[in-house]
């Protein structure tokens, strides 16, 4: 039900997630932000058990800030991803967190990168990825349409196509999405996609 | 016979004390949509947690009764009862040649039926003449590799030399047996050049039972196919080029018969003087 997807382009990365907070048959909220801005140049899109998701992502965020306070330099994306993976792996055989994470960041030496971290701490660096039921629709779309040197407009267009597909084909699909971007200028919200019209082929109001 | 009493009875069989979700009614079924994302929401009623139940997959009972409750629409997509070793999919093989060895793996990282990446690394370097391939659950392979590198670096600091392959194999075996009753779900394949550049290969199961071999060792979801392919293609004392060709053909033909592994191959050929790494292009399915 919870969909998180991400794409790495030329010197930027885009992470999108749905914004519904659902419990059983009830939708608590339709504007829940599941892509946390970890620090100036990192985004963490998370999906999974709601309590675990919020607790774990905020835990990572606070540890990241602590490192920066102590050492006066920010942690790199790769180091953050490995730290996150280590925390999940340590907790796995004691008290597992049920959170799937797509961590995207921009480093001045490496450029944009994105890491796929499973709930059982499977760690892999990827260019395009998705979690949840939405992934069954998005991954093949991305395989077809993704190119490594995409511009921001092309990447967001790809994400929009994925969102459209999820809305159309997933039963009880989340309608509203948030899209965040990270590039050399920092991590920020790029757009929100809200389902406003009756026609299923309309994609959305943009506020950014 | 109510479902709840079955679950209460089966709850006693669990190893870990864990709260079962109360109220297994139709209202909760929507919440259980992505049960495959949570480690402990078993579809079966035998009440074992995700990791433990996979280890005891033969003892699963009463799964059919459970699935009748859920309307067909809302049931999670076909997730067949898979062993934990088949969760990510893998194939690793090592072969001995004349004063050289080759170790190869597939490149798929999957989550059951879905492919996540096609460039996943399964063969890791310990030192210039020692490599380990880890098949099975990817997260445990990564954790185990990190622990082994840590132990080897400590050994290098203390002994001021690299570990011999036989010693390393014993180390891996000991590390795995330490977790006898909560194991790492990996089967390592170790390959190295020992004293006098004598090739050494061995494999072990997930609790460290070493299996030395003079010709080839295999592990992973495609292991049965690999056994057959290697047995028929292997010859003793092959030169490096011929060894590379043989191991590549054996790997590719075996993973083609296994849906969970494949999507390319990665072959490392190690001789006393050089290391050759090659990526194989194969059927991308």
Interface residues (C-beta under 8 A of the other chain):
Chain A: X1 X2 X22 X23 X24 X25 X47 X48 X49 X85 X89 X92 X93 X96 X98 X100 X116 X118 X119 X120 X121 X122 X123 X124 X126 X129 X131 X132 X133 X135 X136 X139 X171 X172
Chain B: X27 X28 X30 X31 X33 X34 X37 X38 X39 X40 X51 X73 X74 X77 X88 X109 X111 X114 X115 X116 X117 X120 X137 X138 X139 X142 X143 X182
